[in-house]
Amino acid sequence: MSSLRQFLLLYLFFNTACVSIDIPKNELRKSSNYSFVQPNEDDFKVADSKELDHLWVHKENGNSISILSDCSTSYDPSLQQLKNGITSGINNLQTKSSNYKTYNKRKALFTHIQGDVDGVMSEFDLVIFKKNGCVYTLTHVATKNSYSITKDSFNKFVSNFKVD
């Protein structure tokens, strides 16, 4: 999948989430209170995104790992509502797993889904949690055929993501 197509997929993915749960887009404020280990530079390149805090795109297959944070205080949707908003633009949605776990000393929703976006069969991993007045969404977006290639990189990224 081309980097442009992957970016458009991510844009649709997150833009739909804001609309679906009625978050005023101009009120989103990004967090600066987290740390992470960037995905391997040999495999991933940094990509620009106004909507996301950080975005890395795999150099060969276009799969991506991203961070989205929002520290707005004007709304407080549940983790399930956030997941539903994020996934609302995906056709033929199949939830492979969705579990609550403790992560960064908070309740987090870990979800693995498959679906069709713009005619492309895709797989997604989401980690959604709230901490210190902010919502964090860590995302792995991949084509179905290349999902396993970048899954370990995402798992490592999630293991190293820390909110202060």
Buried (B, 14 or more C-beta within 10 A) or exposed (E): BEBEBBBBBBBBBBEBBBEBBEBEEEEBEBBEBBEBEEBEEEBBEEBEBEBBBBBBBBEEBBBBBBBBBBBBEEEEBEBEBBBBBBBBBBEEBEEEEBEEEEBBEBBBBBBBBBBBBEEBBBBBBBBBBBBEEBBBBBBBBBBEEBBEBBBEBBEBBBEEBEBE
